[in-house]
Amino acid sequence: MATTTRRFTAHSNTGNADAQRKRELGHIHQGRAALRWSEDDYRFHLRNLTGKDSSAELDAAGRRKVLDHMATLGYAPKASTFKTFDQAAKIKWLWKKIGEHGGLRDSSPAALLAFIGRTTGSGYSDAKFVPTLEASKVIEALKAMLDRAKRAQGKEGGEA
């Protein structure tokens, strides 16, 4: 009897990698301030640890090395200061703003879900269930609608 094994392949998302890089660079700069390093101290540690003169030049391993070194000196990053990007909240916020600018006939949550369904081709019971790629399409469509609503409101205001 032959057995088959499935391999798990991790696929990295460039958006997640960029967010991770920004988060780590932010922690490095927070650490620099918390440890009260001068510009010269900062450059000295970067060069000694990684051979680089700027944290922007660091790869993931270099950033990890600097953060680990800072941890040995007593710095612990504040993870609670990082807020994740919430697409569902942005969708709801944009919908509300479009309504405030008079760009909607119906600004109800049900109308928003109907709009999401038309834009994505799939129905969802809440904006939080819309997958990332489709949520990005919805956000872009809502931004365009908000721009149109603002322009239309500006024209009406100019005529009065």
N, C-alpha and C positions, 0 to 999 in steps of 0.2 A: 504494500500500500504506500503510495507516494504522498508525501505531505508537502504542502506548499506554505511558504511563509510570506506574509505580507510585510513589505517594508514601508515604514513611515517616511515620507519625504517632507521636510519642512520647507515651505516656500516663504521667503522673506518679502515683505511689502516695502517698497522704497519709501512710502509715506511714513511707515512705522520706524524705519531706520533713520529717517530725517528727524522725526520727533524724538527718538532716543538720543541722537547726536546733540540736538539742541538742549535736551534735558541734562545730559551729562556736562555739556559746556557751561550751562547755567550753574550746575552744582560746583564745577571747578571755580567759577568766578565767585560764587557764594563762599566757598571754602577759603579762597584767597582773602576775602574781606574778613571772614570770621577768624582766620589765623593772623590777621593784621600784617600780611606780607606787603612790603613795598614793591614797586615795579621791578627793582633789581632782584629782590628776593624771589619774586615770582618767576622771572626769566631764568634765574640760577637753578631753581628746582626743575623747571621744564627741561632745560638743557641737560642737567644731570640725569634725570629720569628717562627722557625720551630722545634727547639729541635735537629736539625741535625748539624754535624760538617763540612759537605762538601756539596756543591751544587750538586754534582753527586748523592747524596743520596736522593735528593728531588723528590717528585712526582709532578704532574702538579699543584696541589693546593699549594704546598710549593713554587714552582717556581713563581707562580702568586703572592703569599703573599710577597715574597722578592722583586719582581719587583714593586708591588704596593707601598711597603715601600720606595723603591728607588725613585719612582715618587713623593712621598710626600716630599722628600728631594731635589727635583729639577732635577732628572735625567730623560731624555726622550730618549729611544732607537732610534737609527738611522735606520729606516726600509729600507732606500735606500741602505744600505750596503749589504743587503742580496740579492743574485741572485738566482733565482729559477733554478732548473735543467732542461735544455732544451734537451730532447732526440732527437728531430729532428735535432738540431744543432750538437749534438754529432754524429748522423748517417752521416750527410753530411761531418763533419770533418774527420771521419774515412774513408769514401769513398775517400776523397781527398788524405789522407795519403797513402792509398793502391795504388792509382794511381801514387803517387810520388815515391813509391818503386817498380813500375813496375808490380804490381799484377793484373792489369786490362787490358783487351783488349780494352774496351770502358769505359772511365771515365765520360761520359756525364750524365746529370741529368736524362735523359730518361732511361739510363741503370741502374741507381740507383733505379728508380721506378720499373723497371722490376725485379731487384734483390729482392726488398722489397716484390713484388707480389709473387715471387717464394718462399720466406722464410715464408711468413705469410699465403699464400693461398688466399689472397684478394688483389684487386687492389686499389691503392690510387693515387690521383692526386698530392699529395705532402707529404713529410715525416712528416709534422706537423699534419697530420690527422691520423697517425698510433696510435692506442690505446697503452697505457702504457705497458701492458703485452707483446703485440706483438712487440713493439719497443724494449723492453729489449731483446727479442729473436734475432732481427735484429742486435742489438748492439753486442751481444755475437758472432754472426756469423761473423760480420765484424772484431771484434778483432782477431778472429782465422785467418781470411784471412790476416790481417795485419801482424800477427806473421809469417805466411807462406811466405808472400812477403818479409819480412825482412830477414828471413833465406835464401831464394833463392837468394836475392841480396848479402848477405854475402858470399855465396858459389861462386858466379860469381866474386866478388871482390877478393877473395882469389886465384883464378886460374889465374888471369891476370898477 
